[in-house]
Amino acid sequence: MNTVELIRKKRNKENLTKDEILFLINNYTKNKIPDYQFSAFLMAVYFNGMSKEETSALTEAMLYSGKVLNLNSIKGVKVDKHSTGGVGDKTSLILAPIAAAAGVKVPMISGRGLGHSGGTLDKLEAITGFRTNLSLSEYKNVLKKVGAVLIGQTKEIAPADKLIYALRDVTATVESIPLITGSIMSKKLAEGIDGLVLDIKTGNGAFMQKQENAVELANSLINTAKAFDKKVIGFVTDMNQPLGNYIGNWLEVYESIQILRDGKKNDLTELSLILAGAMIYLGKKSKSLEEGIEEAIKILKSGKAFDKFVEIVKAQNGKIDLVLHPEKYPKSKIKEVIKANSAGYLSEVNTYELGMAAIDLGAGRKTKDDKIDPKAGIIFNYKIGDTINKGVVLAELHSDSKVGIDNAKKRIMDAIKISKVKPQKPKLIKRVIN
């Protein structure tokens, strides 16, 4: 086959065959196709899209570029959750122990922060000693022993994705639905799962800001999962404000502990229980989604989910003393507050700007070599529709950097709108796609 001919074909809006896609992926992974040619192919896909069949073929080629884990030796149905990311989205830390406590096996390969959104790996690594770089044999052992495991992408898992993602990042081709689908599904299918729960964010803090784009991505992911005979449920959920009240790596672990151990209730609790319920249902531990949610609520109330979280942390070398006594965690050198200078209702939050403010404080990376400060972040006290009295603390900022605090303060003040008219509260679950 000829690489130039295949680029031309896709440029001219023609469909590629499975073998043609396999040729492109295999040869790029083996360094036989240079970056400049593969960049041209990615841009052709970005503009012209891919059919369902092409997207499945792309996913398959990326999936089999590395190892596909066989978890048949571990009894039970294996179910994972994937979120497209947002600000304050820490559901994995809550739902993995709930689903595992229900008897579902939860193999999770998670990512790091991307742009304005935080990453599950960075949050877990805020727990001193927590290892996300387990070998594949360690990964299997923890899953077998504890029922849940959370690691990062290894060299053996979908190496084509790692190469292609790095190129997409620097060629302005990240926001392509077929390319996003291939990237997500190649990693998820490589885990050895039987079922997958999808949480597709939409709103001003999401990568898919328009709901129709989020639905399109959800359908693409679901169609691809079904092509590989996997059980799947998709939720389109709101990201027009942070999920929960805490933004930043350790702060998000702390809020997860508040929910798992202390029964804190907010939008984060609600969404975590719905997603955990879907995992319990796909894991055949309930007869319906509703029954799965009821089971998740029972497990959370019983304290079994927190016990399972402690077990996961211990199995992955994390310091459980910090989970049992989170007040012992080191504090940021500087803490400042933002107070409301008028009364009314919280009517709007620019969630993207809050994510960027957390990065200013040290909770994320501006360049790939930046070191994260796990203590840094924001406690955001209110939700859209809440009554705001003049002088109340809207947000607390935590950082070791005075410059970071000053920059974040300005961003947050510009990102919040208080109005005299009470706005409608955003609907948390926009759509369920089964």
C-alpha positions as CSV (number, residue, x, y, z in Angstrom):
1,M,0.0,0.0,0.0
2,N,1.0,3.6,-0.6
3,T,0.8,6.1,2.3
4,V,0.3,9.1,0.0
5,E,-2.6,7.4,-1.8
6,L,-4.3,6.6,1.6
7,I,-3.9,10.2,2.7
8,R,-5.4,11.4,-0.6
9,K,-8.3,8.9,-0.3
10,K,-9.2,10.3,3.2
11,R,-8.7,13.9,2.0
12,N,-11.2,13.2,-0.8
13,K,-13.8,12.0,1.7
14,E,-13.5,8.3,0.7
15,N,-13.7,5.5,3.3
16,L,-10.6,3.5,4.1
17,T,-10.8,-0.3,4.4
18,K,-9.8,-2.1,7.6
19,D,-6.6,-3.3,6.0
20,E,-5.7,0.2,4.9
21,I,-6.2,1.6,8.4
22,L,-4.2,-1.3,9.9
23,F,-1.4,-0.5,7.4
24,L,-1.3,3.2,8.5
25,I,-1.4,2.5,12.3
26,N,1.1,-0.4,12.2
27,N,3.6,1.4,10.0
28,Y,3.4,4.6,12.0
29,T,3.9,2.7,15.3
30,K,7.0,1.0,13.7
31,N,8.4,4.4,12.7
32,K,8.0,3.5,9.0
33,I,5.6,6.5,8.3
34,P,7.1,9.9,9.3
35,D,5.3,12.4,11.5
36,Y,4.6,14.8,8.6
37,Q,2.7,12.2,6.7
38,F,0.7,10.9,9.6
39,S,-0.1,14.5,10.6
40,A,-1.6,15.0,7.1
41,F,-3.7,11.8,7.7
42,L,-4.9,13.1,11.1
43,M,-5.9,16.4,9.6
44,A,-7.8,14.7,6.8
45,V,-9.7,12.6,9.5
46,Y,-10.3,15.8,11.5
47,F,-12.0,17.5,8.6
48,N,-13.7,14.6,7.0
49,G,-14.5,12.2,9.9
50,M,-14.8,8.5,9.7
51,S,-17.6,6.0,9.3
52,K,-18.7,3.6,12.1
53,E,-16.8,0.8,10.4
54,E,-13.6,3.0,10.0
55,T,-13.8,4.1,13.7
56,S,-14.0,0.4,14.8
57,A,-11.1,-0.5,12.5
58,L,-9.0,2.4,13.9
59,T,-9.8,1.3,17.5
60,E,-8.9,-2.3,16.7
61,A,-5.6,-1.4,15.0
62,M,-4.6,0.8,18.0
63,L,-5.8,-1.9,20.5
64,Y,-3.7,-4.7,19.0
65,S,-0.6,-2.5,18.6
66,G,0.2,-3.7,22.1
67,K,-1.0,-6.2,24.7
68,V,-4.6,-7.0,25.4
69,L,-5.0,-8.2,28.9
70,N,-6.7,-11.5,29.5
71,L,-8.4,-11.4,32.9
72,N,-10.3,-14.8,32.5
73,S,-8.3,-16.2,35.5
74,I,-10.0,-13.6,37.7
75,K,-13.6,-14.6,38.5
76,G,-16.4,-12.0,38.1
77,V,-17.6,-9.5,35.6
78,K,-15.0,-6.7,34.9
79,V,-16.4,-3.2,34.5
80,D,-14.7,0.2,34.2
81,K,-15.9,3.8,33.9
82,H,-14.5,6.5,31.6
83,S,-15.1,10.2,32.0
84,T,-14.1,12.7,29.3
85,G,-12.9,14.9,32.2
86,G,-13.7,18.2,33.8
87,V,-13.1,20.4,36.9
88,G,-13.4,18.7,40.3
89,D,-14.4,15.3,38.6
90,K,-13.2,12.8,41.1
91,T,-15.9,10.1,40.7
92,S,-13.4,7.3,40.0
93,L,-12.1,7.6,43.6
94,I,-15.7,7.1,44.9
95,L,-17.3,4.7,42.5
96,A,-14.4,2.2,42.2
97,P,-14.6,1.2,45.9
98,I,-18.4,1.2,45.8
99,A,-18.6,-1.2,42.7
100,A,-15.8,-3.4,44.1
101,A,-17.6,-3.7,47.5
102,A,-20.6,-4.8,45.5
103,G,-18.5,-7.7,44.0
104,V,-17.8,-6.1,40.6
105,K,-14.2,-6.4,39.4
106,V,-13.0,-2.9,38.5
107,P,-9.8,-2.7,36.4
108,M,-9.0,1.0,35.8
109,I,-6.3,2.4,33.5
110,S,-6.5,6.2,34.1
111,G,-4.9,9.3,32.8
112,R,-3.2,12.5,34.0
113,G,-4.5,16.0,33.9
114,L,-5.1,17.4,30.4
115,G,-5.4,21.1,29.8
116,H,-7.8,22.6,32.4
117,S,-9.0,19.2,33.7
118,G,-7.5,17.2,36.5
119,G,-6.3,13.6,36.1
120,T,-7.2,10.6,38.3
121,L,-3.5,9.5,38.5
122,D,-2.4,12.9,39.8
123,K,-5.1,12.7,42.5
124,L,-4.2,9.2,43.6
125,E,-0.5,10.1,43.7
126,A,-1.3,12.9,46.1
127,I,-1.7,10.1,48.7
128,T,1.9,9.6,49.8
129,G,3.4,6.4,48.4
130,F,0.5,5.5,46.2
131,R,1.8,3.5,43.2
132,T,0.1,4.0,39.8
133,N,3.0,2.4,37.9
134,L,2.2,-1.2,38.7
135,S,3.5,-3.9,36.3
136,L,0.8,-5.9,34.5
137,S,1.3,-8.9,36.8
138,E,1.0,-6.6,39.9
139,Y,-2.1,-5.1,38.3
140,K,-3.7,-8.5,38.0
141,N,-2.7,-9.5,41.5
142,V,-4.3,-6.3,43.1
143,L,-7.4,-6.8,41.1
144,K,-7.7,-10.4,42.1
145,K,-7.0,-9.6,45.8
146,V,-8.9,-6.3,46.3
147,G,-11.4,-6.2,43.4
148,A,-10.3,-2.9,42.1
149,V,-7.0,-1.5,40.8
150,L,-6.1,2.0,39.4
151,I,-3.0,2.4,37.2
152,G,-1.6,4.5,34.4
153,Q,-1.1,3.5,30.8
154,T,1.9,1.1,30.5
155,K,4.3,0.8,27.6
156,E,2.6,-2.5,26.7
157,I,-1.0,-1.1,26.5
158,A,-2.0,0.5,23.2
159,P,1.4,2.0,22.3
160,A,0.0,3.4,19.1
161,D,-2.4,5.6,21.1
162,K,0.5,7.1,23.1
163,L,2.4,8.1,19.8
164,I,-0.7,9.3,18.0
165,Y,-2.0,11.3,21.0
166,A,1.3,13.1,21.3
167,L,1.1,14.0,17.6
168,R,-2.6,15.1,17.8
169,D,-1.7,17.4,20.7
170,V,0.7,19.4,18.6
171,T,-1.2,19.3,15.3
172,A,-4.5,20.7,16.5
173,T,-6.4,17.4,15.9
174,V,-7.4,16.6,19.4
175,E,-11.1,17.4,19.0
176,S,-11.9,14.8,16.4
177,I,-14.7,12.3,17.5
178,P,-13.2,9.3,15.6
179,L,-9.7,10.0,17.0
180,I,-11.0,10.5,20.5
181,T,-13.0,7.3,20.2
182,G,-10.0,5.3,19.0
183,S,-7.8,6.7,21.8
184,I,-10.3,6.0,24.6
185,M,-11.6,2.7,23.5
186,S,-8.2,1.2,22.5
187,K,-7.0,1.7,26.1
188,K,-10.3,0.6,27.7
189,L,-10.6,-2.6,25.7
190,A,-7.0,-3.5,26.4
191,E,-7.8,-3.6,30.1
192,G,-9.7,-6.9,29.6
193,I,-13.2,-5.4,30.5
194,D,-16.6,-6.9,29.9
195,G,-18.5,-3.7,30.4
196,L,-18.0,0.1,30.4
197,V,-19.9,3.0,31.9
198,L,-19.3,6.3,30.0
199,D,-19.6,9.8,31.5
200,I,-19.5,12.3,28.7
201,K,-19.2,15.9,30.1
202,T,-20.9,18.9,28.4
203,G,-20.8,22.6,29.3
204,N,-18.2,25.4,29.7
205,G,-15.8,23.2,31.7
206,A,-15.9,20.2,29.3
207,F,-14.0,19.4,26.1
208,M,-17.3,18.9,24.4
209,Q,-19.0,22.2,25.3
210,K,-22.1,21.7,23.1
211,Q,-24.5,19.0,24.2
212,E,-25.0,17.8,20.6
213,N,-21.3,17.1,20.3
214,A,-21.2,15.3,23.6
215,V,-24.1,13.1,22.4
216,E,-22.3,12.4,19.1
217,L,-19.2,11.4,21.0
218,A,-21.2,9.2,23.4
219,N,-22.8,7.4,20.4
220,S,-19.5,6.9,18.7
221,L,-18.0,5.3,21.9
222,I,-21.1,3.2,22.4
223,N,-21.2,1.9,18.8
224,T,-17.5,1.0,19.0
225,A,-17.9,-0.8,22.4
226,K,-20.8,-2.8,20.9
227,A,-18.7,-3.7,17.9
228,F,-16.3,-5.4,20.3
229,D,-19.3,-7.1,22.1
230,K,-19.0,-5.1,25.3
231,K,-21.9,-4.0,27.5
232,V,-22.1,-0.2,27.7
233,I,-24.2,2.6,29.2
234,G,-23.5,6.3,28.4
235,F,-24.4,9.3,30.5
236,V,-24.2,12.9,29.2
237,T,-23.6,15.0,32.4
238,D,-23.3,18.7,33.3
239,M,-19.9,20.5,33.5
240,N,-21.2,24.1,33.7
241,Q,-19.8,24.3,37.3
242,P,-17.2,22.2,39.2
243,L,-18.3,18.8,40.3
244,G,-18.3,18.8,44.1
245,N,-16.7,21.7,46.0
246,Y,-13.0,20.8,45.9
247,I,-10.5,21.3,43.0
248,G,-6.9,20.2,43.3
249,N,-5.3,16.8,43.8
250,W,-5.2,16.2,47.6
251,L,-8.3,18.4,48.1
252,E,-10.2,16.1,45.8
253,V,-9.0,13.0,47.7
254,Y,-10.1,14.7,50.9
255,E,-13.6,15.4,49.4
256,S,-13.8,11.7,48.3
257,I,-13.0,10.7,51.9
258,Q,-15.8,13.1,53.2
259,I,-18.3,11.2,50.9
260,L,-17.0,7.7,51.5
261,R,-16.5,8.0,55.2
262,D,-18.6,10.9,56.5
263,G,-21.6,10.7,54.2
264,K,-21.2,14.2,52.6
265,K,-24.0,14.8,50.1
266,N,-23.7,17.0,47.0
267,D,-23.8,16.7,43.2
268,L,-20.6,14.7,43.3
269,T,-22.2,12.1,45.6
270,E,-25.3,11.9,43.4
271,L,-23.3,11.4,40.2
272,S,-20.9,8.9,41.8
273,L,-23.8,6.8,43.0
274,I,-25.5,6.8,39.6
275,L,-22.3,5.8,37.8
276,A,-21.5,3.1,40.5
277,G,-25.1,1.9,40.1
278,A,-24.6,1.5,36.4
279,M,-21.3,-0.5,37.0
280,I,-23.2,-2.7,39.5
281,Y,-25.9,-3.3,36.9
282,L,-23.4,-4.1,34.0
283,G,-21.5,-6.3,36.5
284,K,-24.6,-8.4,36.9
285,K,-25.0,-7.6,40.6
286,S,-28.4,-6.0,40.1
287,K,-31.3,-6.6,37.7
288,S,-31.7,-3.0,36.6
289,L,-29.9,0.4,36.7
290,E,-32.3,1.6,39.4
291,E,-31.6,-1.4,41.6
292,G,-27.9,-0.9,41.0
293,I,-28.1,2.7,42.3
294,E,-30.1,1.5,45.4
295,E,-27.3,-1.1,46.0
296,A,-24.6,1.6,45.6
297,I,-26.5,3.8,48.2
298,K,-26.6,0.9,50.7
299,I,-22.9,0.1,50.3
300,L,-21.9,3.8,50.7
301,K,-24.1,4.1,53.9
302,S,-22.8,0.9,55.4
303,G,-19.1,2.1,55.4
304,K,-18.1,-0.8,53.1
305,A,-17.0,1.5,50.3
306,F,-14.7,3.5,52.6
307,D,-13.2,0.2,53.9
308,K,-12.6,-0.9,50.3
309,F,-11.0,2.5,49.4
310,V,-8.5,2.0,52.4
311,E,-7.9,-1.5,51.1
312,I,-7.1,-0.2,47.5
313,V,-4.8,2.4,48.9
314,K,-2.9,-0.1,51.0
315,A,-2.6,-2.6,48.1
316,Q,-1.0,0.1,46.0
317,N,1.5,1.2,48.7
318,G,-0.4,4.4,49.7
319,K,0.0,5.7,53.2
320,I,-3.4,4.7,54.8
321,D,-2.7,6.9,57.9
322,L,-3.4,9.9,55.7
323,V,-6.6,8.4,54.5
324,L,-7.7,7.6,58.0
325,H,-6.5,11.0,59.4
326,P,-6.6,13.4,56.4
327,E,-6.1,16.3,58.8
328,K,-2.4,15.2,59.1
329,Y,-1.8,16.1,55.4
330,P,0.7,19.0,54.9
331,K,-0.9,22.4,54.4
332,S,-0.2,25.0,51.8
333,K,1.9,28.0,52.9
334,I,-0.7,30.5,51.8
335,K,-4.5,30.4,52.2
336,E,-6.6,33.3,50.9
337,V,-10.3,33.7,50.5
338,I,-12.6,35.4,47.9
339,K,-15.6,37.1,49.4
340,A,-18.8,38.1,47.7
341,N,-19.0,41.9,47.2
342,S,-22.7,41.8,46.4
343,A,-25.8,39.8,47.4
344,G,-28.0,37.8,45.1
345,Y,-27.8,34.3,43.5
346,L,-24.9,32.5,41.9
347,S,-26.0,32.6,38.3
348,E,-22.9,31.6,36.3
349,V,-19.5,30.0,36.7
350,N,-16.8,29.9,34.0
351,T,-15.7,26.4,34.9
352,Y,-12.8,26.4,32.4
353,E,-11.3,29.5,34.2
354,L,-11.6,27.8,37.6
355,G,-9.6,24.8,36.2
356,M,-7.0,27.2,34.9
357,A,-6.9,29.0,38.2
358,A,-6.2,25.7,40.0
359,I,-3.2,25.3,37.6
360,D,-2.0,28.8,38.5
361,L,-2.0,27.7,42.1
362,G,0.2,24.7,41.3
363,A,-2.5,21.9,41.0
364,G,-1.8,21.2,37.3
365,R,0.8,21.5,34.6
366,K,1.4,24.4,32.2
367,T,4.1,22.3,30.4
368,K,4.7,18.6,30.5
369,D,7.7,19.0,32.7
370,D,6.0,21.0,35.4
371,K,5.8,19.5,38.9
372,I,2.4,19.4,40.5
373,D,1.9,20.6,44.1
374,P,-0.6,18.1,45.5
375,K,-1.7,20.5,48.3
376,A,-2.7,23.3,45.9
377,G,-6.2,24.0,44.9
378,I,-9.6,25.7,45.4
379,I,-12.5,25.1,47.8
380,F,-15.5,26.5,45.9
381,N,-18.4,26.8,48.4
382,Y,-21.5,27.4,46.3
383,K,-23.5,26.0,43.4
384,I,-25.5,27.7,40.6
385,G,-28.8,28.8,42.0
386,D,-27.6,29.2,45.6
387,T,-28.4,32.4,47.6
388,I,-25.3,34.5,48.1
389,N,-25.1,37.0,51.0
390,K,-22.7,40.0,50.8
391,G,-19.4,39.1,52.5
392,V,-19.7,35.3,52.4
393,V,-16.6,33.3,51.4
394,L,-17.2,32.1,47.8
395,A,-13.8,30.3,47.5
396,E,-10.7,29.4,49.5
397,L,-7.4,29.3,47.6
398,H,-4.5,27.1,48.7
399,S,-1.0,27.5,47.3
400,D,2.7,27.9,48.1
401,S,3.0,30.6,45.5
402,K,1.9,34.2,46.1
403,V,2.0,35.0,42.3
404,G,-0.2,31.9,41.8
405,I,-2.7,33.1,44.4
406,D,-2.8,36.6,42.8
407,N,-3.3,35.2,39.3
408,A,-5.9,32.7,40.4
409,K,-7.8,35.3,42.4
410,K,-8.3,37.5,39.4
411,R,-9.4,34.6,37.2
412,I,-11.9,33.4,39.8
413,M,-13.4,36.8,40.4
414,D,-13.9,37.2,36.6
415,A,-15.4,33.7,36.4
416,I,-18.2,34.2,38.8
417,K,-21.5,36.0,38.2
418,I,-24.0,37.0,40.9
419,S,-27.4,38.2,39.8
420,K,-30.6,39.5,41.4
421,V,-32.7,36.9,39.4
422,K,-32.6,33.3,40.6
423,P,-31.3,31.1,37.8
424,Q,-32.5,27.6,37.0
425,K,-30.2,25.0,38.5
426,P,-28.4,22.9,35.8
427,K,-29.6,19.4,35.3
428,L,-26.9,17.0,36.4
429,I,-27.8,14.1,34.0
430,K,-28.6,15.5,30.6
431,R,-29.2,12.2,28.9
432,V,-28.8,8.5,29.4
433,I,-27.8,6.5,26.2
434,N,-28.2,2.8,26.6
